[in-house]
Amino acid sequence: MTVEAVIALAGSRNPSDITTAAIAKHMNLTQGALFRHFPSKDAIWQSVMEWVADRLLARIDSAAQGIDSPLAAMKAMFMSHIDFVVEHPGVPRMMFGQLQNTESTPAKRMAQTLIQRYAERIRTRIEQGKATGEITLEVDTQAAATLFIGTIQGLVMQSLLSGDLQRMRADAPGVFAIYQRGMRHSQ
């Protein structure tokens, strides 16, 4: 419940401005009750980032499950990530906030681990695509995985700036189509 409260609050305010008092108030609890479950605010943020990592990775894994084509699996992962962000608009605000933190906090380390684990899944799909001939061997696997994640981050950033998260759903198919064309053998 605490994690969901933080994500809901981050959807409507700057995550760095979310206090334990605000979290407790949102949950109709006292701060003391909140601190019986979490020893510190950093522990709350770490739990939030762990929740995000677990849910997002499970969602993209589920989206790709049973799809033989590596590029089709990657598209399913891409679109399911977009849907996750639209459903949880506080998540990207928290992620960007944690990654901007100059200190190495547990939450920031968790965000970094999430990106590494996500990139590994994409690199695996790219290598599968190369092995099957669906993706050209000339593709730099690391760069393509970075671009995949960066493309989603770009869509998220533009949607946050415009104040229209639904815009991601509209833009994502065309953006992925351009990404996909760069991965295939030229005809």
C-alpha positions as CSV (number, residue, x, y, z in Angstrom):
1,M,0.0,0.0,0.0
2,T,2.9,2.4,0.8
3,V,4.4,1.8,-2.6
4,E,1.1,2.4,-4.4
5,A,0.7,5.6,-2.4
6,V,4.1,6.9,-3.4
7,I,3.5,6.1,-7.1
8,A,0.1,7.8,-6.9
9,L,1.6,10.9,-5.3
10,A,4.5,11.0,-7.8
11,G,1.9,11.1,-10.6
12,S,0.7,14.5,-9.4
13,R,3.7,16.1,-7.8
14,N,7.5,16.3,-7.9
15,P,8.8,13.1,-6.4
16,S,11.5,15.0,-4.5
17,D,8.8,16.9,-2.7
18,I,7.0,13.8,-1.4
19,T,7.5,13.6,2.3
20,T,6.8,10.8,4.7
21,A,4.1,13.0,6.2
22,A,2.4,13.3,2.7
23,I,2.7,9.5,2.2
24,A,1.2,8.8,5.6
25,K,-1.6,11.3,5.0
26,H,-2.4,9.8,1.6
27,M,-2.7,6.4,3.4
28,N,-4.7,7.8,6.3
29,L,-1.9,6.7,8.7
30,T,0.4,8.4,11.1
31,Q,4.1,8.8,10.2
32,G,4.8,6.6,13.2
33,A,2.8,3.8,11.6
34,L,4.7,4.3,8.4
35,F,8.0,4.0,10.1
36,R,7.0,0.8,11.8
37,H,7.2,-0.8,8.3
38,F,10.1,1.2,6.9
39,P,13.1,2.4,8.9
40,S,13.7,5.5,6.7
41,K,12.5,7.4,3.7
42,D,15.3,5.8,1.6
43,A,13.9,2.4,2.5
44,I,10.5,3.5,1.2
45,W,12.1,4.7,-2.1
46,Q,14.0,1.5,-2.4
47,S,10.9,-0.6,-2.0
48,V,9.1,1.6,-4.6
49,M,12.0,1.0,-7.1
50,E,12.0,-2.7,-6.4
51,W,8.2,-2.8,-7.0
52,V,8.7,-1.0,-10.3
53,A,11.5,-3.3,-11.4
54,D,9.6,-6.4,-10.5
55,R,6.4,-5.3,-12.2
56,L,8.0,-3.8,-15.3
57,L,10.3,-6.7,-16.0
58,A,7.5,-9.2,-15.4
59,R,5.2,-7.3,-17.7
60,I,7.7,-7.2,-20.6
61,D,8.6,-10.8,-20.1
62,S,5.0,-11.8,-20.2
63,A,4.4,-9.7,-23.3
64,A,7.2,-11.4,-25.2
65,Q,6.4,-14.9,-24.0
66,G,5.5,-17.4,-26.7
67,I,6.5,-15.0,-29.6
68,D,9.0,-16.7,-31.9
69,S,10.0,-13.6,-33.9
70,P,12.6,-11.6,-31.9
71,L,11.5,-8.3,-33.5
72,A,7.8,-9.1,-32.8
73,A,8.8,-10.0,-29.2
74,M,10.7,-6.7,-28.9
75,K,7.7,-4.8,-30.3
76,A,5.4,-6.5,-27.7
77,M,7.9,-5.5,-25.0
78,F,8.1,-2.0,-26.2
79,M,4.3,-1.5,-26.3
80,S,3.8,-3.2,-22.9
81,H,6.4,-0.8,-21.4
82,I,4.5,2.1,-22.9
83,D,1.2,0.8,-21.4
84,F,2.9,0.4,-18.0
85,V,4.0,4.0,-18.0
86,V,0.5,5.2,-19.0
87,E,-1.0,3.2,-16.2
88,H,1.6,4.4,-13.7
89,P,2.5,8.0,-14.6
90,G,4.4,8.5,-11.3
91,V,6.9,5.8,-12.2
92,P,8.9,7.8,-14.9
93,R,9.0,10.8,-12.7
94,M,10.5,8.8,-9.9
95,M,13.0,7.0,-12.2
96,F,14.2,10.3,-13.7
97,G,14.4,11.8,-10.2
98,Q,16.4,8.9,-8.8
99,L,18.8,8.9,-11.8
100,Q,19.5,12.6,-11.3
101,N,20.4,12.0,-7.6
102,T,24.2,12.7,-7.2
103,E,24.5,10.3,-4.3
104,S,24.4,6.5,-4.8
105,T,21.2,5.7,-2.9
106,P,19.7,2.3,-2.7
107,A,16.8,3.5,-4.9
108,K,19.2,4.8,-7.5
109,R,21.2,1.6,-7.5
110,M,17.9,-0.3,-8.0
111,A,17.0,1.9,-10.9
112,Q,20.4,1.3,-12.5
113,T,20.0,-2.4,-11.9
114,L,16.5,-2.3,-13.6
115,I,18.0,-0.7,-16.7
116,Q,20.8,-3.2,-16.8
117,R,18.4,-6.2,-16.5
118,Y,16.1,-4.7,-19.1
119,A,19.0,-4.1,-21.5
120,E,20.1,-7.7,-21.1
121,R,16.7,-8.9,-22.2
122,I,16.9,-6.7,-25.3
123,R,20.4,-7.8,-26.1
124,T,19.3,-11.4,-25.9
125,R,16.4,-10.8,-28.3
126,I,18.8,-8.9,-30.7
127,E,21.2,-11.8,-30.7
128,Q,18.4,-14.3,-31.3
129,G,17.3,-12.1,-34.2
130,K,20.9,-12.1,-35.6
131,A,21.0,-15.9,-35.3
132,T,17.7,-16.4,-37.2
133,G,18.6,-13.8,-39.8
134,E,15.7,-11.5,-38.8
135,I,18.2,-8.8,-37.7
136,T,21.2,-7.9,-39.7
137,L,24.6,-9.0,-38.3
138,E,25.9,-5.4,-38.7
139,V,23.7,-4.2,-35.9
140,D,25.7,-3.2,-32.8
141,T,23.8,-5.2,-30.1
142,Q,24.8,-2.9,-27.2
143,A,24.0,0.3,-29.1
144,A,20.6,-1.2,-30.3
145,A,19.7,-2.1,-26.7
146,T,20.6,1.3,-25.5
147,L,18.5,2.9,-28.3
148,F,15.5,0.7,-27.5
149,I,15.4,1.9,-23.9
150,G,16.4,5.4,-24.9
151,T,13.6,5.6,-27.4
152,I,11.0,4.7,-24.7
153,Q,12.6,7.3,-22.4
154,G,12.3,9.9,-25.1
155,L,8.6,9.1,-25.7
156,V,8.1,9.3,-21.9
157,M,9.9,12.6,-21.7
158,Q,8.0,14.2,-24.6
159,S,4.7,13.0,-23.1
160,L,5.6,14.4,-19.7
161,L,6.5,17.7,-21.3
162,S,3.3,17.9,-23.2
163,G,1.2,16.8,-20.3
164,D,-0.4,14.1,-22.4
165,L,0.7,10.5,-21.5
166,Q,-1.7,9.1,-24.0
167,R,0.5,10.6,-26.7
168,M,2.9,7.8,-26.1
169,R,0.4,5.2,-27.2
170,A,-0.2,7.1,-30.4
171,D,3.4,7.7,-31.2
172,A,4.9,4.4,-30.1
173,P,4.0,2.2,-33.1
174,G,5.5,4.6,-35.6
175,V,8.6,5.1,-33.5
176,F,9.1,1.3,-33.1
177,A,8.6,0.8,-36.9
178,I,11.6,3.1,-37.5
179,Y,13.7,1.3,-35.0
180,Q,12.7,-2.0,-36.5
181,R,13.6,-0.9,-40.0
182,G,17.1,-0.1,-38.8
183,M,17.5,-3.6,-37.5
184,R,16.5,-5.5,-40.6
185,H,18.5,-6.5,-43.6
186,S,18.3,-3.9,-46.3
187,Q,16.1,-5.2,-49.1
